[in-house]
Amino acid sequence: MLPPLKIIKQGLHRTTETLAAEMAQPGGAMPEWSALEWQLASVSAVVHGVSPLLSGRCMWQAPGWQAFLATQREHVALRHLRITALLQQIDGGARRAGIAMVPLKGCALHALGLYAPGERPMADIDLLVREADAIPASRLLQQLGYVESFRQWKHRVFKPRGAEPPVVLGEHRDTPINIELHVRIQERLPVSAVDISEQIHPLRPEAGLNGYPSTGALMSHLLLHAAGNVCNRSLRLLHLHDIAQLSRRMSPDDWNACLDERIAGPAWWALPPLTLAARYYPATIPGSVLDRLRVACPTLLKTVARHQNLTRVSGSDLWLHALPGIEWSRSLAEAAHYIKNRFRPPQEAIRERHDMVRTQLWLRDQPWVTAPQRRRVLTLLTQPVPRMDTMHAVRAALELSPV
């Protein structure tokens, strides 16, 4: 029997905000949580991707807590070895095939030395190629034993042939390493796409794996990815930690490259994630950068961003929202288009939902996901509906791997 959802919601909020404070400034007093709250703390750490980072950083001696964090770090370290070996295979194959690829986000942060092996989890490997190289790149992945699992408007997802993820709470060394193949770097916020692809492609590409053109380009990608997640209410504390860690290394010239308007226009979308990063990691984001972005950011979004917290824009907010991210609309016409898509989703969105049901463990046997969209939205408008991904983690914490 699960505890009342109201209790779970309150516990996730409390543990998420406390863990966020501990991540930014370790050494805080151990909270006086109940046994249930410590279990929900493990959920919050997993949902936000920070359980291995907390190992060695958070010294609280609650029963089972340190063992849980240490085990998570061990699994991430072992998985990192597998990811490194796979990247070497991809690099060799891409060199032979004459394909230039850019390993994105987590791979690039590790390459810069911002994280040691075992600290930062990577759910998958993201690769960017030019559109002309998409077919050869797909062929290369198939030669490495991968099959296309599904495709979305942002990327194509490949998984190891015949692989199934273990049913566990958090990170596990045997979790299959999926590969997401991108030909563009873009996010819908919430309807119109922001595209920064030309900022991310290498200036002088070479066959094999290439780095980002600059630290500013990497930050721009982290910010756009975080913006998409804020808009969709799926931000993770790990995203803010990445931004804060990289910001500490950036010069004014790096920030100018990051916010260069000549390629993708004003980076109005960067203010909400940077505002959150500045709130949880004080003194890491230059005030001049925030001031610059406030000029470009729409008034409504700027106002909402000023009052948001991590829980509200992440999986720690237990309830689904009927119109998540509508405040990102930059005109009444875009807001109307967004509302129309929520009630009558286009075929692309319907197909993507079916692909998610087919491939995501936490969506299996969930009739809510396949219910007609009109019924789903009307239900969301009239009663609280819990997030299935978060509830999957809650059940795992309470039934499979209790702290």
Phi, psi and omega in degrees: 000127176281150172296165176305141183300328178299320179293319178298315180301313180296319180294321178295319178299309184297314183288323179298311183293326179290317178295324178297319178295321180291324178298317184285321183223084182298155177106007178291158180297144179295128181291151178268075182264155173285171178301320178297319181294326176293323175295319178291333174297322177294325176296312180300317180297321180287312180303325183263004173069024186244007182300318178290326178294329179290336178293122184087346179255319180258115188258017180298137186254041174290151181305123176082348186292310181294323179296320178298312181296318181295319178296319178299317180295321179298316180296320180293321178297317179293321178293326178300322178299319179294319180294318179299316179296320179294320178298323177295321177295317180296318180300314180297316179295321180292324177297315181294326182272353180073033182252129174270128181230149175242113172288131192256160170051253187303319179300316181292322179295321175295319181297330178282349182083016178290337181226145172272155177305130180101346182275314188247119178287152172231117181293329182199182175252126176258131180232136176251131175227161172291152184302325180294340181260005184297315181292311176301324179293320177298319179297320178299314180297323177295324177294335179272008176094019181256152175232149178288123181272311175194169178228145174238177182294338182269329189196171171248137185252126177246142178231155177299137183302124175079005184277142175229135180287144175289151179271096183219168172268115174088211186281146176213138185298333184267002177298130181302144178267101177281159178234127175255122183258120182248144167247349175217154174248107186205159177220145172268124187229085343271348181243307181288139183272137169259124186240120178241024186307317185290341173286336190262329179298141180296147181291322179231079186294144175235152178300135184109199181275132180242154175272174172296153179298332182199165174298324178297323178294319177298316178297320179301319179292317178301320182289319179293319177298316179294322178299316177299323180285325174297315180300322183266006180060042179225027177296150175239150175302328178301323178298315179293322179295318177302312182298315181295317181297315181290324181300325181298339182262357190267139175266170174304323178295323177298317179294323176297320177293322180296318187258017181302119185277350186290337184264308187239010181082184181300138182273056181302329184288346184279343185295313182302311178294325179289327176297318177293318179299318180293328180289316185272337179235078185302146175069017178259336182251122181302135178300328180295328178291315179297318179298319181297320183284331179298330179293322185272339187282135177303148187301313182298313181296320179298319180293315179297317182299328182295336186247004181280153168234173185299316182303316187295332185248026184220181177293351177284345172277105193296330186272139170290155180246143180291322183229063182294130175083010181297335180292349177279350178296138183257006176200163176296325180295319179292321177297319178295320177298318180297314180298319178301316180294330178290322180276326180228079185296146176293164182302326179301315181293322178296317179296319179296321179296317179297323177295321179295317179299322182287329190250341185261124184303319186286352179259355182291142179060035178242093184299336179303322186293327183262004177292155177304140186300321181299318179294321180299312183293318179297322177296316179298328181283342187244345181203154180289135178235124183285152176289132182287326179294318179292318180295328176299317178292322178298313179298321179296320180294321184275335187248324187259312187226063181294140176288000000 
